[in-house]
Amino acid sequence: MPVVLVVDDSRAQRKLSAMYLRRWGYAVAEAASAPEALEICARENVDMVISDWMMPGMTGVEFCRRYREIPRDIYGYFILVTSKSDKAEVARGLEAGADDFLTKPFSSDELRARLRAGQRIQAMQAELIGKNQMVRETLEELQRLYDGLDRDLIEARKLQNTLLRERFRVFGRARVSMLIRTAGRIGGDMVGCFRLDSRRIALWSVDVSGHGVASAMMTARLAGYLSDGSPEQNIAFTRDQAGQRRIRSPAELAAEFNRLMLDELQVEQYFTLIYADFDEISGDLCFVQAGHPHPLVLRKPGATERIGDGGMPIGLVEGAEYEEVRLKLSPGDRLFLMSDGITECLGANGEELGEEGAEALLRGLLHLGSRDLLDSLVEELARFAGTDRFADDISGLVLDFQPSGSADHEDADARRLS
């Protein structure tokens, strides 16, 4: 039941107004002066006030201003009763916080209409408070969910980082340096390498479509298929009809990945790939390019050469065929594999770096060792973009082909397979 406070130094006017209010179902409080009314408002929850303008000691306008200073859970509706009709006086009342006016003499119907208008406003305010509370509770719940998800993503990033435990590996005359820089907590890029036999190594770079958890999970799945930690699961190897283990060619591997994506995994994602088979003794390189940016050969004299024919991404077209590219690296040459996070990096002017831009950027870094080259590449990209918060994952792999006799040791895989 709404509580209405009637404030008037005229006892007769108070009683008349109170009679009508009780008849209409309101709870009524009465005050003969503004100070008495303020005391009531301080100890009781008053929903609506009907106050005379002209009262001794404190006017209704001053009372309204003081009333608005009292902390309240709900909005109090304030009606000033006056014989004044001057616009400037009405403006004073509004500035003090009055919501409505009654001009003496007023009828009971007019009073009731003004009170109903005030109740509609209070009802809308109560509804708004309820909705705001619901919004706050929803936002708090979303924040708790976000905090939980963020903690999970941090742990997922730690796990994803274990997929590339070593950022530098030595395979006899082949030295491999690798870089992963995710745009978010987790990413869809991955690079890696493993030994195929006593003289050949595999190099690979993948970029799964999309971002977020689904892409990261697919990246982890692909890394499992290209890991020397699980030879039986590694898709680079298969068995011939006699049951003998053999090495798949790069084109065979890409085709098998395409079949696996479409026939078995049946996910909405696809991925781009560079997969290379390198002979560390002869320098022969055979690779397949499936939608990935073109590899670069960084020649010993300081020149760069873009290689590859493009190719269809993995997981888009059933029965897609993939062409192999063959070339020979000379001692001192380097092979660079990169994801489109590098070539599609946006500069401060909004233009993409592009493959030509990436090639030009690398030419300025050829004097550096491969590990320093990768670190400096990220710095140069940040300078180009005007920020180190990249929109896409960045990954790169550099193969150094060392001159004969320069290897001071071979890795454990080479000793086991030789």
PyMOL commands that set and color helices and strands:
alter all, ss='L'
color gray80, all
select helices_A, chain A and resi 11-23+34-43+60-68+87-96+108-164+213-225+250-265+340-343+354-363+370-385+412-417
alter helices_A, ss='H'
color red, helices_A
select strands_A, chain A and resi 3-7+27-31+48-52+77-82+100-103+168-171+174-181+189-195+200-208+237-239+245-247+271-279+284-290+296-298+304-306+324-328+334-338+394-401
alter strands_A, ss='S'
color yellow, strands_A
deselect
rebuild
show_as cartoon
